[in-house]
Amino acid sequence: MKQLTALACVGAMVVLTACDVPQSPVVIGPDGQERIQINTAGLTCYQTRCLDINPAARSVRMVGNRTTGIPRGIDVSDGTVTPAEFRRLGEVALLAGGTGSRGDRG
């Protein structure tokens, strides 16, 4: 019974945390498509996912995972990504797995 209560508490914290995440601004690009502004001073959050995107280093990281490269087909040079590109970055960051790399430690 204690495990069930602990599991319920963890689930409630996840729901509350997901609701409290500030969303990154969404703008309309010159092509008329929605674009998510990348926060270079912290996490870029869209819907229920947050990523640490570094356009200068062309890297992306999901909190708790290793830093990995941004795929070549995704252009982050203007400081924005489309929702589809953001989802793809999330997949890449998730696949990096792990608990961080030597480069992630200060």
Secondary structure, 3 states (H helix, E strand, C coil): CHHHHHHHHHHHHHHHHHHCCCCCCEEECCCCCEEEECCCCCCEEECCEEEEEECCCCEEECCCCCCEECCCCCCCCCCEECHHHHHHHHHHHHHHCCCCCHHHCC
